[in-house]
Amino acid sequence: MTLFEIAQIYTDLVLLDDQIPDSEPTSKEEVSTLRSKYHQILMDKFTEEGIEFHDRFDAMKKAFEIIRSPNHALQATLATQIHGGRLA
């Protein structure tokens, strides 16, 4: 899967988890388990692609940035890490 696809699934799970009422503990737990799994897949993909993140919260923030603007956010992230903030 591509980084964009992983980020899309992960962010969808985060948003879904927020929408499930506490009165549905089984559903909430199932979505939470999937969210955790995709969060790890996301962080592994970041590492594989050479994208730095400071912690799990930073990884989540970057996933949402990628989804909101896939080309610009990813280019900016990579440019900052690879070229000191300049797009190549």
N, C-alpha and C positions, 0 to 999 in steps of 0.2 A: 504494500500500500504506500501511497505517497504521503508526504508530510501533511499536505492539505487535507487529504481524506481522513487521516488519523485525527488531526486537529478538529475537523468537522464533527466526527463521531464523538470525540471527547467533549467538545463544547455543547453538543446536543444533549449528552448525558448529564452534564452539569446543570443545564437549564431545566431538563426534565426532573432531576432530583429536587430542585427548588420548588417545582409545581406539585409534587406529590404530597398530599396532606399527611400529617403525623398519624392520622387515624388509619393509615394504610402501611403498617410497619413491614409487611412482607414485600410489598412492591418497592418500598423505599430501600429496603436492604438489598434487593436484587439489582436495582439501578445503581446503588452505591458500590456494589461489588463490581459491576461492569465499568463504572466510572473509574474506580481504582485501577482496574486492569488496563484500561485505555490510557490512563495517566502514566502508568509505567511504560507502556508502548510508546507514548508520545515522548517521554524523557529519553528513552533508548534511541528513538529516531533523531532527536535533537543531538544527542551525543554522536551518533553515526554521521550526521551531516555537519558536525563541527560547530553547532550552535550552542553557545554557552547559556546557562541559566544558573541562578544563584541558589534557588531552592524550589520546592514544589509549587509555591505561590507564583514565583517568577515564571515557571514553566506554564502555569495556567494562564497567566497574563499574556504570554507570547502566543499561546494557542488562540486566544480570542483576537489578538492583533492580526494573526494570519487569516482568520476567518473573515474579519471585517474588511480587510483589504489584502487579499492574498499576494498580489505582486508587489505592491509598495512596502507592506510591512515586512515581508520576508527579505526583500532586497535591502531595506534599511537595517534590519537586524544583522544580516550577513555583512553588509558594508561596515557597520560599526565594529564588528568583531574582526574582520579580515583586513580592512583598509583604513582603520582609524576614523570612520565616519564618512568617508568619501565613497560614492558609488563608482564602481569600476566601469 
